[in-house]
Amino acid sequence: MPKLKTRKAASKRYKKTGNNNFLRRHAYKGHLLMKKSNSQKRKLSTNICVTKADSKPIKLMLPY
């Protein structure tokens, strides 16, 4: 049986935690940061867990 391949784009975006959850970054933090307030940028810089509905396809993309 051949080895399963990892989707490299998904491995750059998601990190697996110890409880088999996935961490992701917030959106809207890539550019146009001068018009955003400091508190908004600070909240967007934290990592959050992926929802359960989105975690099933991520598990298929990251088999290991």
mmCIF file as Biopython writes it, N, C-alpha, C and O atoms, coordinates in Angstrom:
data_model
#
loop_
_atom_site.group_PDB
_atom_site.id
_atom_site.type_symbol
_atom_site.label_atom_id
_atom_site.label_alt_id
_atom_site.label_comp_id
_atom_site.label_asym_id
_atom_site.label_entity_id
_atom_site.label_seq_id
_atom_site.pdbx_PDB_ins_code
_atom_site.Cartn_x
_atom_site.Cartn_y
_atom_site.Cartn_z
_atom_site.occupancy
_atom_site.B_iso_or_equiv
_atom_site.auth_seq_id
_atom_site.auth_asym_id
_atom_site.pdbx_PDB_model_num
ATOM 1   N N  . MET A ? 1  ? 0.846   -1.176 0.000  1.0 0.0 1  A 1 
ATOM 2   C CA . MET A ? 1  ? 0.000   0.000  0.000  1.0 0.0 1  A 1 
ATOM 3   C C  . MET A ? 1  ? 0.895   1.245  0.000  1.0 0.0 1  A 1 
ATOM 4   O O  . MET A ? 1  ? 1.822   1.329  0.806  1.0 0.0 1  A 1 
ATOM 5   N N  . PRO A ? 2  ? 0.639   2.196  -0.875 1.0 0.0 2  A 1 
ATOM 6   C CA . PRO A ? 2  ? 1.519   3.364  -0.948 1.0 0.0 2  A 1 
ATOM 7   C C  . PRO A ? 2  ? 1.296   4.303  0.232  1.0 0.0 2  A 1 
ATOM 8   O O  . PRO A ? 2  ? 0.257   4.283  0.891  1.0 0.0 2  A 1 
ATOM 9   N N  . LYS A ? 3  ? 2.309   5.121  0.469  1.0 0.0 3  A 1 
ATOM 10  C CA . LYS A ? 3  ? 2.203   6.106  1.539  1.0 0.0 3  A 1 
ATOM 11  C C  . LYS A ? 3  ? 1.239   7.220  1.132  1.0 0.0 3  A 1 
ATOM 12  O O  . LYS A ? 3  ? 1.115   7.547  -0.048 1.0 0.0 3  A 1 
ATOM 13  N N  . LEU A ? 4  ? 0.568   7.790  2.115  1.0 0.0 4  A 1 
ATOM 14  C CA . LEU A ? 4  ? -0.336  8.899  1.867  1.0 0.0 4  A 1 
ATOM 15  C C  . LEU A ? 4  ? 0.462   10.186 1.778  1.0 0.0 4  A 1 
ATOM 16  O O  . LEU A ? 4  ? 1.419   10.380 2.529  1.0 0.0 4  A 1 
ATOM 17  N N  . LYS A ? 5  ? 0.084   11.045 0.886  1.0 0.0 5  A 1 
ATOM 18  C CA . LYS A ? 5  ? 0.799   12.301 0.714  1.0 0.0 5  A 1 
ATOM 19  C C  . LYS A ? 5  ? 0.119   13.408 1.509  1.0 0.0 5  A 1 
ATOM 20  O O  . LYS A ? 5  ? -1.106  13.460 1.618  1.0 0.0 5  A 1 
ATOM 21  N N  . THR A ? 6  ? 0.935   14.278 2.052  1.0 0.0 6  A 1 
ATOM 22  C CA . THR A ? 6  ? 0.452   15.424 2.798  1.0 0.0 6  A 1 
ATOM 23  C C  . THR A ? 6  ? 0.235   16.581 1.840  1.0 0.0 6  A 1 
ATOM 24  O O  . THR A ? 6  ? 1.070   16.839 0.973  1.0 0.0 6  A 1 
ATOM 25  N N  . ARG A ? 7  ? -0.890  17.284 1.994  1.0 0.0 7  A 1 
ATOM 26  C CA . ARG A ? 7  ? -1.105  18.507 1.224  1.0 0.0 7  A 1 
ATOM 27  C C  . ARG A ? 7  ? -0.235  19.599 1.828  1.0 0.0 7  A 1 
ATOM 28  O O  . ARG A ? 7  ? -0.453  20.018 2.965  1.0 0.0 7  A 1 
ATOM 29  N N  . LYS A ? 8  ? 0.744   20.056 1.071  1.0 0.0 8  A 1 
ATOM 30  C CA . LYS A ? 8  ? 1.727   20.999 1.598  1.0 0.0 8  A 1 
ATOM 31  C C  . LYS A ? 8  ? 1.102   22.343 1.932  1.0 0.0 8  A 1 
ATOM 32  O O  . LYS A ? 8  ? 1.547   23.008 2.867  1.0 0.0 8  A 1 
ATOM 33  N N  . ALA A ? 9  ? 0.085   22.759 1.195  1.0 0.0 9  A 1 
ATOM 34  C CA . ALA A ? 9  ? -0.571  24.021 1.501  1.0 0.0 9  A 1 
ATOM 35  C C  . ALA A ? 9  ? -1.273  23.949 2.858  1.0 0.0 9  A 1 
ATOM 36  O O  . ALA A ? 9  ? -1.281  24.927 3.605  1.0 0.0 9  A 1 
ATOM 37  N N  . ALA A ? 10 ? -1.858  22.801 3.176  1.0 0.0 10 A 1 
ATOM 38  C CA . ALA A ? 10 ? -2.525  22.641 4.465  1.0 0.0 10 A 1 
ATOM 39  C C  . ALA A ? 10 ? -1.521  22.550 5.600  1.0 0.0 10 A 1 
ATOM 40  O O  . ALA A ? 10 ? -1.787  23.035 6.700  1.0 0.0 10 A 1 
ATOM 41  N N  . SER A ? 11 ? -0.369  21.937 5.350  1.0 0.0 11 A 1 
ATOM 42  C CA . SER A ? 11 ? 0.623   21.824 6.413  1.0 0.0 11 A 1 
ATOM 43  C C  . SER A ? 11 ? 1.234   23.170 6.763  1.0 0.0 11 A 1 
ATOM 44  O O  . SER A ? 11 ? 1.719   23.354 7.879  1.0 0.0 11 A 1 
ATOM 45  N N  . LYS A ? 12 ? 1.218   24.120 5.825  1.0 0.0 12 A 1 
ATOM 46  C CA . LYS A ? 12 ? 1.719   25.457 6.123  1.0 0.0 12 A 1 
ATOM 47  C C  . LYS A ? 12 ? 0.690   26.294 6.879  1.0 0.0 12 A 1 
ATOM 48  O O  . LYS A ? 12 ? 1.056   27.251 7.560  1.0 0.0 12 A 1 
ATOM 49  N N  . ARG A ? 13 ? -0.590  25.945 6.767  1.0 0.0 13 A 1 
ATOM 50  C CA . ARG A ? 13 ? -1.635  26.760 7.369  1.0 0.0 13 A 1 
ATOM 51  C C  . ARG A ? 13 ? -2.128  26.240 8.707  1.0 0.0 13 A 1 
ATOM 52  O O  . ARG A ? 13 ? -2.583  27.031 9.534  1.0 0.0 13 A 1 
ATOM 53  N N  . TYR A ? 14 ? -2.055  24.940 8.948  1.0 0.0 14 A 1 
ATOM 54  C CA . TYR A ? 14 ? -2.639  24.348 10.148 1.0 0.0 14 A 1 
ATOM 55  C C  . TYR A ? 14 ? -1.580  23.597 10.925 1.0 0.0 14 A 1 
ATOM 56  O O  . TYR A ? 14 ? -0.686  22.980 10.345 1.0 0.0 14 A 1 
ATOM 57  N N  . LYS A ? 15 ? -1.688  23.653 12.268 1.0 0.0 15 A 1 
ATOM 58  C CA . LYS A ? 15 ? -0.813  22.892 13.147 1.0 0.0 15 A 1 
ATOM 59  C C  . LYS A ? 15 ? -1.686  22.007 14.025 1.0 0.0 15 A 1 
ATOM 60  O O  . LYS A ? 15 ? -2.738  22.432 14.503 1.0 0.0 15 A 1 
ATOM 61  N N  . LYS A ? 16 ? -1.240  20.777 14.231 1.0 0.0 16 A 1 
ATOM 62  C CA . LYS A ? 16 ? -1.996  19.830 15.021 1.0 0.0 16 A 1 
ATOM 63  C C  . LYS A ? 16 ? -1.625  19.977 16.498 1.0 0.0 16 A 1 
ATOM 64  O O  . LYS A ? 16 ? -0.450  20.102 16.843 1.0 0.0 16 A 1 
ATOM 65  N N  . THR A ? 17 ? -2.642  19.961 17.364 1.0 0.0 17 A 1 
ATOM 66  C CA . THR A ? 17 ? -2.410  20.065 18.792 1.0 0.0 17 A 1 
ATOM 67  C C  . THR A ? 17 ? -2.384  18.672 19.409 1.0 0.0 17 A 1 
ATOM 68  O O  . THR A ? 17 ? -2.543  17.668 18.715 1.0 0.0 17 A 1 
ATOM 69  N N  . GLY A ? 18 ? -2.184  18.627 20.702 1.0 0.0 18 A 1 
ATOM 70  C CA . GLY A ? 18 ? -2.124  17.348 21.397 1.0 0.0 18 A 1 
ATOM 71  C C  . GLY A ? 18 ? -3.459  16.645 21.475 1.0 0.0 18 A 1 
ATOM 72  O O  . GLY A ? 18 ? -3.504  15.418 21.566 1.0 0.0 18 A 1 
ATOM 73  N N  . ASN A ? 19 ? -4.545  17.392 21.442 1.0 0.0 19 A 1 
ATOM 74  C CA . ASN A ? 19 ? -5.885  16.803 21.525 1.0 0.0 19 A 1 
ATOM 75  C C  . ASN A ? 19 ? -6.504  16.558 20.162 1.0 0.0 19 A 1 
ATOM 76  O O  . ASN A ? 19 ? -7.725  16.457 20.044 1.0 0.0 19 A 1 
ATOM 77  N N  . ASN A ? 20 ? -5.671  16.460 19.124 1.0 0.0 20 A 1 
ATOM 78  C CA . ASN A ? 20 ? -6.102  16.242 17.742 1.0 0.0 20 A 1 
ATOM 79  C C  . ASN A ? 20 ? -6.985  17.361 17.214 1.0 0.0 20 A 1 
ATOM 80  O O  . ASN A ? 20 ? -7.820  17.135 16.338 1.0 0.0 20 A 1 
ATOM 81  N N  . ASN A ? 21 ? -6.803  18.560 17.738 1.0 0.0 21 A 1 
ATOM 82  C CA . ASN A ? 21 ? -7.421  19.735 17.152 1.0 0.0 21 A 1 
ATOM 83  C C  . ASN A ? 21 ? -6.417  20.390 16.219 1.0 0.0 21 A 1 
ATOM 84  O O  . ASN A ? 21 ? -5.250  19.999 16.183 1.0 0.0 21 A 1 
ATOM 85  N N  . PHE A ? 22 ? -6.864  21.378 15.468 1.0 0.0 22 A 1 
ATOM 86  C CA . PHE A ? 22 ? -5.988  22.086 14.560 1.0 0.0 22 A 1 
ATOM 87  C C  . PHE A ? 22 ? -6.035  23.571 14.872 1.0 0.0 22 A 1 
ATOM 88  O O  . PHE A ? 22 ? -7.106  24.130 15.107 1.0 0.0 22 A 1 
ATOM 89  N N  . LEU A ? 23 ? -4.882  24.201 14.872 1.0 0.0 23 A 1 
ATOM 90  C CA . LEU A ? 23 ? -4.782  25.632 15.081 1.0 0.0 23 A 1 
ATOM 91  C C  . LEU A ? 23 ? -4.673  26.333 13.745 1.0 0.0 23 A 1 
ATOM 92  O O  . LEU A ? 23 ? -4.078  25.808 12.804 1.0 0.0 23 A 1 
ATOM 93  N N  . ARG A ? 24 ? -5.251  27.524 13.664 1.0 0.0 24 A 1 
ATOM 94  C CA . ARG A ? 24 ? -5.165  28.321 12.456 1.0 0.0 24 A 1 
ATOM 95  C C  . ARG A ? 24 ? -5.010  29.776 12.841 1.0 0.0 24 A 1 
ATOM 96  O O  . ARG A ? 24 ? -5.273  30.169 13.978 1.0 0.0 24 A 1 
ATOM 97  N N  . ARG A ? 25 ? -4.576  30.572 11.869 1.0 0.0 25 A 1 
ATOM 98  C CA . ARG A ? 25 ? -4.449  32.000 12.071 1.0 0.0 25 A 1 
ATOM 99  C C  . ARG A ? 25 ? -5.762  32.699 11.738 1.0 0.0 25 A 1 
ATOM 100 O O  . ARG A ? 25 ? -6.614  32.157 11.035 1.0 0.0 25 A 1 
ATOM 101 N N  . HIS A ? 26 ? -5.903  33.909 12.259 1.0 0.0 26 A 1 
ATOM 102 C CA . HIS A ? 26 ? -7.053  34.728 11.908 1.0 0.0 26 A 1 
ATOM 103 C C  . HIS A ? 26 ? -6.873  35.302 10.507 1.0 0.0 26 A 1 
ATOM 104 O O  . HIS A ? 26 ? -5.752  35.460 10.023 1.0 0.0 26 A 1 
ATOM 105 N N  . ALA A ? 27 ? -7.985  35.607 9.874  1.0 0.0 27 A 1 
ATOM 106 C CA . ALA A ? 27 ? -7.951  36.310 8.602  1.0 0.0 27 A 1 
ATOM 107 C C  . ALA A ? 27 ? -7.804  37.812 8.859  1.0 0.0 27 A 1 
ATOM 108 O O  . ALA A ? 27 ? -7.876  38.270 9.999  1.0 0.0 27 A 1 
ATOM 109 N N  . TYR A ? 28 ? -7.599  38.560 7.787  1.0 0.0 28 A 1 
ATOM 110 C CA . TYR A ? 28 ? -7.520  40.031 7.797  1.0 0.0 28 A 1 
ATOM 111 C C  . TYR A ? 28 ? -6.292  40.560 8.525  1.0 0.0 28 A 1 
ATOM 112 O O  . TYR A ? 28 ? -6.331  41.686 9.019  1.0 0.0 28 A 1 
ATOM 113 N N  . LYS A ? 29 ? -5.214  39.806 8.612  1.0 0.0 29 A 1 
ATOM 114 C CA . LYS A ? 29 ? -4.005  40.287 9.267  1.0 0.0 29 A 1 
ATOM 115 C C  . LYS A ? 29 ? -2.850  40.373 8.270  1.0 0.0 29 A 1 
ATOM 116 O O  . LYS A ? 29 ? -1.717  40.632 8.676  1.0 0.0 29 A 1 
ATOM 117 N N  . GLY A ? 30 ? -3.103  40.166 6.996  1.0 0.0 30 A 1 
ATOM 118 C CA . GLY A ? 30 ? -2.029  40.128 6.022  1.0 0.0 30 A 1 
ATOM 119 C C  . GLY A ? 30 ? -1.591  41.477 5.507  1.0 0.0 30 A 1 
ATOM 120 O O  . GLY A ? 30 ? -0.400  41.688 5.277  1.0 0.0 30 A 1 
ATOM 121 N N  . HIS A ? 31 ? -2.526  42.403 5.316  1.0 0.0 31 A 1 
ATOM 122 C CA . HIS A ? 31 ? -2.176  43.699 4.740  1.0 0.0 31 A 1 
ATOM 123 C C  . HIS A ? 31 ? -3.216  44.719 5.166  1.0 0.0 31 A 1 
ATOM 124 O O  . HIS A ? 31 ? -4.179  44.378 5.854  1.0 0.0 31 A 1 
ATOM 125 N N  . LEU A ? 32 ? -3.030  45.961 4.765  1.0 0.0 32 A 1 
ATOM 126 C CA . LEU A ? 32 ? -3.900  47.088 5.131  1.0 0.0 32 A 1 
ATOM 127 C C  . LEU A ? 32 ? -4.004  47.227 6.646  1.0 0.0 32 A 1 
ATOM 128 O O  . LEU A ? 32 ? -5.101  47.339 7.194  1.0 0.0 32 A 1 
ATOM 129 N N  . LEU A ? 33 ? -2.852  47.221 7.320  1.0 0.0 33 A 1 
ATOM 130 C CA . LEU A ? 33 ? -2.842  47.230 8.772  1.0 0.0 33 A 1 
ATOM 131 C C  . LEU A ? 33 ? -2.846  48.636 9.358  1.0 0.0 33 A 1 
ATOM 132 O O  . LEU A ? 33 ? -3.067  48.790 10.559 1.0 0.0 33 A 1 
ATOM 133 N N  . MET A ? 34 ? -2.612  49.660 8.555  1.0 0.0 34 A 1 
ATOM 134 C CA . MET A ? 34 ? -2.564  51.014 9.106  1.0 0.0 34 A 1 
ATOM 135 C C  . MET A ? 34 ? -3.940  51.493 9.532  1.0 0.0 34 A 1 
ATOM 136 O O  . MET A ? 34 ? -4.055  52.264 10.486 1.0 0.0 34 A 1 
ATOM 137 N N  . LYS A ? 35 ? -4.977  51.056 8.852  1.0 0.0 35 A 1 
ATOM 138 C CA . LYS A ? 35 ? -6.323  51.516 9.202  1.0 0.0 35 A 1 
ATOM 139 C C  . LYS A ? 35 ? -6.945  50.718 10.328 1.0 0.0 35 A 1 
ATOM 140 O O  . LYS A ? 35 ? -7.980  51.123 10.857 1.0 0.0 35 A 1 
ATOM 141 N N  . LYS A ? 36 ? -6.352  49.597 10.718 1.0 0.0 36 A 1 
ATOM 142 C CA . LYS A ? 36 ? -6.900  48.789 11.796 1.0 0.0 36 A 1 
ATOM 143 C C  . LYS A ? 36 ? -6.334  49.271 13.133 1.0 0.0 36 A 1 
ATOM 144 O O  . LYS A ? 36 ? -5.186  49.707 13.209 1.0 0.0 36 A 1 
ATOM 145 N N  . SER A ? 37 ? -7.137  49.187 14.167 1.0 0.0 37 A 1 
ATOM 146 C CA . SER A ? 37 ? -6.704  49.639 15.481 1.0 0.0 37 A 1 
ATOM 147 C C  . SER A ? 37 ? -5.736  48.624 16.092 1.0 0.0 37 A 1 
ATOM 148 O O  . SER A ? 37 ? -5.649  47.480 15.648 1.0 0.0 37 A 1 
ATOM 149 N N  . ASN A ? 38 ? -5.014  49.068 17.118 1.0 0.0 38 A 1 
ATOM 150 C CA . ASN A ? 38 ? -4.043  48.196 17.766 1.0 0.0 38 A 1 
ATOM 151 C C  . ASN A ? 38 ? -4.722  47.028 18.461 1.0 0.0 38 A 1 
ATOM 152 O O  . ASN A ? 38 ? -4.189  45.918 18.473 1.0 0.0 38 A 1 
ATOM 153 N N  . SER A ? 39 ? -5.893  47.264 19.040 1.0 0.0 39 A 1 
ATOM 154 C CA . SER A ? 39 ? -6.589  46.175 19.720 1.0 0.0 39 A 1 
ATOM 155 C C  . SER A ? 39 ? -7.098  45.143 18.714 1.0 0.0 39 A 1 
ATOM 156 O O  . SER A ? 39 ? -7.095  43.946 19.001 1.0 0.0 39 A 1 
ATOM 157 N N  . GLN A ? 40 ? -7.532  45.596 17.542 1.0 0.0 40 A 1 
ATOM 158 C CA . GLN A ? 40 ? -7.988  44.656 16.515 1.0 0.0 40 A 1 
ATOM 159 C C  . GLN A ? 40 ? -6.827  43.825 15.998 1.0 0.0 40 A 1 
ATOM 160 O O  . GLN A ? 40 ? -6.967  42.617 15.805 1.0 0.0 40 A 1 
ATOM 161 N N  . LYS A ? 41 ? -5.681  44.459 15.770 1.0 0.0 41 A 1 
ATOM 162 C CA . LYS A ? 41 ? -4.512  43.713 15.289 1.0 0.0 41 A 1 
ATOM 163 C C  . LYS A ? 41 ? -4.015  42.738 16.341 1.0 0.0 41 A 1 
ATOM 164 O O  . LYS A ? 41 ? -3.539  41.653 16.005 1.0 0.0 41 A 1 
ATOM 165 N N  . ARG A ? 42 ? -4.120  43.110 17.605 1.0 0.0 42 A 1 
ATOM 166 C CA . ARG A ? 42 ? -3.683  42.220 18.675 1.0 0.0 42 A 1 
ATOM 167 C C  . ARG A ? 42 ? -4.596  41.005 18.771 1.0 0.0 42 A 1 
ATOM 168 O O  . ARG A ? 42 ? -4.117  39.892 18.992 1.0 0.0 42 A 1 
ATOM 169 N N  . LYS A ? 43 ? -5.894  41.196 18.609 1.0 0.0 43 A 1 
ATOM 170 C CA . LYS A ? 43 ? -6.823  40.062 18.644 1.0 0.0 43 A 1 
ATOM 171 C C  . LYS A ? 43 ? -6.667  39.161 17.427 1.0 0.0 43 A 1 
ATOM 172 O O  . LYS A ? 43 ? -6.852  37.948 17.519 1.0 0.0 43 A 1 
ATOM 173 N N  . LEU A ? 44 ? -6.327  39.754 16.290 1.0 0.0 44 A 1 
ATOM 174 C CA . LEU A ? 44 ? -6.163  38.948 15.078 1.0 0.0 44 A 1 
ATOM 175 C C  . LEU A ? 44 ? -4.868  38.156 15.076 1.0 0.0 44 A 1 
ATOM 176 O O  . LEU A ? 44 ? -4.732  37.205 14.306 1.0 0.0 44 A 1 
ATOM 177 N N  . SER A ? 45 ? -3.916  38.524 15.919 1.0 0.0 45 A 1 
ATOM 178 C CA . SER A ? 45 ? -2.626  37.839 15.893 1.0 0.0 45 A 1 
ATOM 179 C C  . SER A ? 45 ? -2.626  36.549 16.696 1.0 0.0 45 A 1 
ATOM 180 O O  . SER A ? 45 ? -1.657  35.794 16.627 1.0 0.0 45 A 1 
ATOM 181 N N  . THR A ? 46 ? -3.680  36.270 17.456 1.0 0.0 46 A 1 
ATOM 182 C CA . THR A ? 46 ? -3.730  35.032 18.230 1.0 0.0 46 A 1 
ATOM 183 C C  . THR A ? 46 ? -4.180  33.873 17.342 1.0 0.0 46 A 1 
ATOM 184 O O  . THR A ? 46 ? -4.867  34.073 16.340 1.0 0.0 46 A 1 
ATOM 185 N N  . ASN A ? 47 ? -3.789  32.676 17.720 1.0 0.0 47 A 1 
ATOM 186 C CA . ASN A ? 47 ? -4.210  31.469 17.015 1.0 0.0 47 A 1 
ATOM 187 C C  . ASN A ? 47 ? -5.494  30.942 17.642 1.0 0.0 47 A 1 
ATOM 188 O O  . ASN A ? 47 ? -5.696  31.062 18.850 1.0 0.0 47 A 1 
ATOM 189 N N  . ILE A ? 48 ? -6.358  30.359 16.823 1.0 0.0 48 A 1 
ATOM 190 C CA . ILE A ? 48 ? -7.606  29.789 17.317 1.0 0.0 48 A 1 
ATOM 191 C C  . ILE A ? 48 ? -7.764  28.383 16.758 1.0 0.0 48 A 1 
ATOM 192 O O  . ILE A ? 48 ? -7.112  28.006 15.785 1.0 0.0 48 A 1 
ATOM 193 N N  . CYS A ? 49 ? -8.642  27.617 17.393 1.0 0.0 49 A 1 
ATOM 194 C CA . CYS A ? 49 ? -8.890  26.248 16.949 1.0 0.0 49 A 1 
ATOM 195 C C  . CYS A ? 49 ? -9.874  26.252 15.788 1.0 0.0 49 A 1 
ATOM 196 O O  . CYS A ? 49 ? -10.758 27.105 15.701 1.0 0.0 49 A 1 
ATOM 197 N N  . VAL A ? 50 ? -9.705  25.300 14.915 1.0 0.0 50 A 1 
ATOM 198 C CA . VAL A ? 50 ? -10.601 25.113 13.781 1.0 0.0 50 A 1 
ATOM 199 C C  . VAL A ? 50 ? -11.890 24.484 14.291 1.0 0.0 50 A 1 
ATOM 200 O O  . VAL A ? 50 ? -11.861 23.690 15.231 1.0 0.0 50 A 1 
ATOM 201 N N  . THR A ? 51 ? -13.013 24.827 13.684 1.0 0.0 51 A 1 
ATOM 202 C CA . THR A ? 51 ? -14.285 24.247 14.100 1.0 0.0 51 A 1 
ATOM 203 C C  . THR A ? 51 ? -14.343 22.761 13.738 1.0 0.0 51 A 1 
ATOM 204 O O  . THR A ? 51 ? -13.567 22.273 12.916 1.0 0.0 51 A 1 
ATOM 205 N N  . LYS A ? 52 ? -15.268 22.069 14.362 1.0 0.0 52 A 1 
ATOM 206 C CA . LYS A ? 52 ? -15.389 20.633 14.112 1.0 0.0 52 A 1 
ATOM 207 C C  . LYS A ? 52 ? -15.807 20.338 12.686 1.0 0.0 52 A 1 
ATOM 208 O O  . LYS A ? 52 ? -15.401 19.321 12.123 1.0 0.0 52 A 1 
ATOM 209 N N  . ALA A ? 53 ? -16.608 21.204 12.092 1.0 0.0 53 A 1 
ATOM 210 C CA . ALA A ? 53 ? -17.057 20.984 10.719 1.0 0.0 53 A 1 
ATOM 211 C C  . ALA A ? 53 ? -15.891 21.105 9.740  1.0 0.0 53 A 1 
ATOM 212 O O  . ALA A ? 53 ? -15.863 20.413 8.723  1.0 0.0 53 A 1 
ATOM 213 N N  . ASP A ? 54 ? -14.933 21.975 10.040 1.0 0.0 54 A 1 
ATOM 214 C CA . ASP A ? 54 ? -13.798 22.164 9.145  1.0 0.0 54 A 1 
ATOM 215 C C  . ASP A ? 54 ? -12.643 21.213 9.441  1.0 0.0 54 A 1 
ATOM 216 O O  . ASP A ? 54 ? -11.740 21.073 8.616  1.0 0.0 54 A 1 
ATOM 217 N N  . SER A ? 55 ? -12.652 20.567 10.585 1.0 0.0 55 A 1 
ATOM 218 C CA . SER A ? 55 ? -11.512 19.730 10.946 1.0 0.0 55 A 1 
ATOM 219 C C  . SER A ? 55 ? -11.494 18.394 10.210 1.0 0.0 55 A 1 
ATOM 220 O O  . SER A ? 55 ? -10.429 17.794 10.061 1.0 0.0 55 A 1 
ATOM 221 N N  . LYS A ? 56 ? -12.654 17.911 9.743  1.0 0.0 56 A 1 
ATOM 222 C CA . LYS A ? 56 ? -12.691 16.619 9.051  1.0 0.0 56 A 1 
ATOM 223 C C  . LYS A ? 56 ? -11.926 16.654 7.731  1.0 0.0 56 A 1 
ATOM 224 O O  . LYS A ? 56 ? -11.123 15.752 7.494  1.0 0.0 56 A 1 
ATOM 225 N N  . PRO A ? 57 ? -12.130 17.654 6.847  1.0 0.0 57 A 1 
ATOM 226 C CA . PRO A ? 57 ? -11.304 17.680 5.629  1.0 0.0 57 A 1 
ATOM 227 C C  . PRO A ? 57 ? -9.832  17.977 5.885  1.0 0.0 57 A 1 
ATOM 228 O O  . PRO A ? 57 ? -8.974  17.577 5.098  1.0 0.0 57 A 1 
ATOM 229 N N  . ILE A ? 58 ? -9.531  18.673 6.977  1.0 0.0 58 A 1 
ATOM 230 C CA . ILE A ? 58 ? -8.133  18.935 7.290  1.0 0.0 58 A 1 
ATOM 231 C C  . ILE A ? 58 ? -7.441  17.647 7.721  1.0 0.0 58 A 1 
ATOM 232 O O  . ILE A ? 58 ? -6.262  17.449 7.427  1.0 0.0 58 A 1 
ATOM 233 N N  . LYS A ? 59 ? -8.159  16.775 8.410  1.0 0.0 59 A 1 
ATOM 234 C CA . LYS A ? 59 ? -7.570  15.493 8.804  1.0 0.0 59 A 1 
ATOM 235 C C  . LYS A ? 59 ? -7.225  14.649 7.576  1.0 0.0 59 A 1 
ATOM 236 O O  . LYS A ? 59 ? -6.249  13.898 7.588  1.0 0.0 59 A 1 
ATOM 237 N N  . LEU A ? 60 ? -8.025  14.776 6.524  1.0 0.0 60 A 1 
ATOM 238 C CA . LEU A ? 60 ? -7.705  14.047 5.296  1.0 0.0 60 A 1 
ATOM 239 C C  . LEU A ? 60 ? -6.492  14.645 4.584  1.0 0.0 60 A 1 
ATOM 240 O O  . LEU A ? 60 ? -5.718  13.928 3.951  1.0 0.0 60 A 1 
ATOM 241 N N  . MET A ? 61 ? -6.336  15.956 4.695  1.0 0.0 61 A 1 
ATOM 242 C CA . MET A ? 61 ? -5.197  16.599 4.030  1.0 0.0 61 A 1 
ATOM 243 C C  . MET A ? 61 ? -3.902  16.393 4.788  1.0 0.0 61 A 1 
ATOM 244 O O  . MET A ? 61 ? -2.828  16.409 4.187  1.0 0.0 61 A 1 
ATOM 245 N N  . LEU A ? 62 ? -3.980  16.198 6.112  1.0 0.0 62 A 1 
ATOM 246 C CA . LEU A ? 62 ? -2.808  15.996 6.955  1.0 0.0 62 A 1 
ATOM 247 C C  . LEU A ? 62 ? -2.887  14.630 7.600  1.0 0.0 62 A 1 
ATOM 248 O O  . LEU A ? 62 ? -3.290  14.533 8.759  1.0 0.0 62 A 1 
ATOM 249 N N  . PRO A ? 63 ? -2.520  13.573 6.903  1.0 0.0 63 A 1 
ATOM 250 C CA . PRO A ? 63 ? -2.718  12.230 7.466  1.0 0.0 63 A 1 
ATOM 251 C C  . PRO A ? 63 ? -1.742  11.886 8.584  1.0 0.0 63 A 1 
ATOM 252 O O  . PRO A ? 63 ? -2.023  10.990 9.380  1.0 0.0 63 A 1 
ATOM 253 N N  . TYR A ? 64 ? -0.600  12.572 8.666  1.0 0.0 64 A 1 
ATOM 254 C CA . TYR A ? 64 ? 0.407   12.210 9.670  1.0 0.0 64 A 1 
ATOM 255 C C  . TYR A ? 64 ? 0.592   13.309 10.680 1.0 0.0 64 A 1 
ATOM 256 O O  . TYR A ? 64 ? 1.401   13.174 11.598 1.0 0.0 64 A 1 
#
